[in-house]
Amino acid sequence: MSATTSLPYLLLRRLFAFLYDCLLLIAVLFVVTGVAVVVNDNEQITSPARFLLFGLVGFLYFAWFWRRDGRTLGLQAWKLHVTSDDASMLTWKQCVIRFLAGLFFFGATYATMFVRADRKAIHDLLSGTNISFRNKNL
């Protein structure tokens, strides 16, 4: 097993890519909140629908990148790439399943990486996707 596919190496790369994406998503959500407050006559947004809006924005952030070239900004920074199991780009259905599985299972999705030889997380298994390391310098 090479260093680029060992479990600690891959798990850390995936976690750091997710952290990077979360920081970027927080910035996007700040902008969305600012726009929502302006639209709401500069009043605080108290409707529970704001959580649906945040969820939709989060989904669109991830799905747009996954469908565009298989790499969010965090995945790009850590040289990771997500594809379907057949090496094609993700479908909208796969994006929905991947996002919802990650949302509902959160960090527990990585537990299967410890017992599977292919190092797939739960959201990879459920959505039929694969994360791979892409380093053009190797």
BELSUL-V165999 format. One record per pair of residues at least 12 apart in sequence whose ideal C-beta (glycine too) atoms are under 8 Angstrom apart, sorted by the first residue. I is the first residue (numbers start at 1). J is the second residue. If there is no record, write none. Layout:
# BELSUL-V165999
i:I j:J
i:I j:J
This chain:
# BELSUL-V165999
i:4 j:133
i:4 j:135
i:4 j:138
i:5 j:119
i:5 j:133
i:7 j:113
i:7 j:114
i:7 j:119
i:10 j:113
i:10 j:119
i:10 j:131
i:10 j:133
i:11 j:110
i:11 j:113
i:13 j:78
i:13 j:79
i:13 j:80
i:13 j:133
i:14 j:78
i:14 j:80
i:14 j:110
i:14 j:121
i:14 j:131
i:15 j:110
i:16 j:74
i:16 j:78
i:17 j:72
i:17 j:74
i:17 j:75
i:17 j:77
i:17 j:78
i:17 j:80
i:18 j:74
i:19 j:74
i:20 j:73
i:20 j:74
i:20 j:77
i:20 j:78
i:21 j:61
i:21 j:62
i:21 j:72
i:21 j:73
i:21 j:74
i:21 j:75
i:24 j:61
i:24 j:73
i:24 j:74
i:25 j:57
i:25 j:58
i:25 j:61
i:28 j:57
i:28 j:61
i:29 j:54
i:29 j:57
i:29 j:58
i:32 j:53
i:32 j:54
i:32 j:57
i:33 j:45
i:36 j:50
i:36 j:53
i:55 j:103
i:58 j:99
i:59 j:95
i:59 j:96
i:59 j:99
i:62 j:95
i:62 j:98
i:62 j:99
i:63 j:90
i:63 j:92
i:63 j:95
i:63 j:96
i:63 j:99
i:66 j:82
i:66 j:89
i:66 j:90
i:66 j:94
i:66 j:95
i:66 j:98
i:67 j:89
i:67 j:90
i:67 j:92
i:67 j:95
i:69 j:89
i:70 j:82
i:70 j:83
i:70 j:89
i:70 j:90
i:75 j:131
i:79 j:133
i:79 j:134
i:79 j:135
i:80 j:131
i:80 j:132
i:80 j:133
i:80 j:134
i:81 j:131
i:81 j:132
i:81 j:133
i:81 j:134
i:82 j:98
i:82 j:129
i:82 j:130
i:82 j:131
i:82 j:132
i:83 j:129
i:83 j:130
i:83 j:132
i:84 j:128
i:84 j:129
i:84 j:130
i:85 j:128
i:85 j:129
i:85 j:130
i:90 j:127
i:90 j:129
i:94 j:127
i:94 j:128
i:94 j:129
i:95 j:127
i:97 j:123
i:97 j:126
i:97 j:127
i:98 j:123
i:98 j:124
i:98 j:126
i:98 j:127
i:98 j:129
i:101 j:122
i:101 j:123
i:101 j:126
i:101 j:127
i:102 j:123
i:105 j:122
i:105 j:123
i:108 j:122
i:109 j:121
i:109 j:122
i:109 j:123
i:110 j:122
i:112 j:125
i:118 j:130
